[in-house]
Amino acid sequence: MREHLKSIFCFVLLTLSLLFTCASVHAQSVQFLPEIDTYLKLNPNVRVYFQAKDDREGGDSLQATLGPSIQFYLKPLVRLKNITAFDLDDAKQRPLILEIGYRYITAPNAPSENRLLVAATSNFPMKAAFLITDRNRTDLDWKGGVFSWRYRNKLTLERTFAIYSYHLIPYVAAEPFYESQYGKWSTTSLYTGCQLPVGKHVQFNPYYEHDNNTGKKKNYQVDSIGLGLDLFFSIGKE
C-alpha cells in the first residue's frame, strides 16, 4: 500500500511539473485558475451543481465566476458505463446532457456581468476505451447595460488508465469561441490535464490551458495553470 501511494504521489508531482513546464515555455506570466464544482444528484435523471472559479474564458481578463446550474440527462449506456466506471462524474455515462445555468461574474475595475448559459453535451464511446465528449454551449451576457452572446464548442478526448488499483483519467480538449462583439471566431482554448478521483466524493482536476485570442489584439496568447476540485453527492441511494 505504501509503494502504491508513493507511485500515485510521484505521478501527481510529475503531472504538475509537466504542466508548469509547458506553461513557462509559452508565456512569461502564467495565471493560476482555482475552481470548485459541487454536484448534487436529485434523482437518476436530474442533477444540480454550484460553480465557483477564476477564469479567462473567451479572452476575458482574469475574473471570478460563480453560480448554479441544473442538468437533465438520458439513461446511461452500457458501453459508456464500462469505460467511465472509475470516473466519479456519472454524467459521462449518459449519451446526452442538457443544462441551463446562471453565472455572476466580477472583475477588477469593471462592471459586474450576468450570464445565462444553455448547453447540450454528448458522450461517445470509442474503441480502445476512449471517450469523446462534445459540449455545445451558448452564453447570453449582460454587462453594464450591454448585451452580447457567444457560442463555444468543447471537444474532449480522454481515457482511463490504472496504476495498480488506482485509476486516473488524462485528457486533451479544444474549445473555439465565437464572440458576437467581434463577429468572428475570436478565441481558441487548448487544454491538457488529468482527473484524479479520491474516494467516492472527491475528484481533482489539474490542467494546463493555452488560449489564442484574436478579438482585441492579433493572436494574443495567454497561458494558465488550473486546479479544479469536484465534489459529488446524491440524495438517497445511488
Protein Blocks (a to p, Z undefined) as FASTA:
>chain_A
ZZmmmmmmmmmmmmmmmmmmmmmmmpmbdcddddddddddfbfkbccddddddddehhia
cdddddddddddddddfklmmmmmmpmblmlmpfbdcdddddddddehiacddddddddd
dddddehhiacddddddddddeehiacddddddddddddddehjbccdddddddddddfk
lopafbdcddddddddehjlbccdddddddddfklpghiacddddddddddddehjZZ
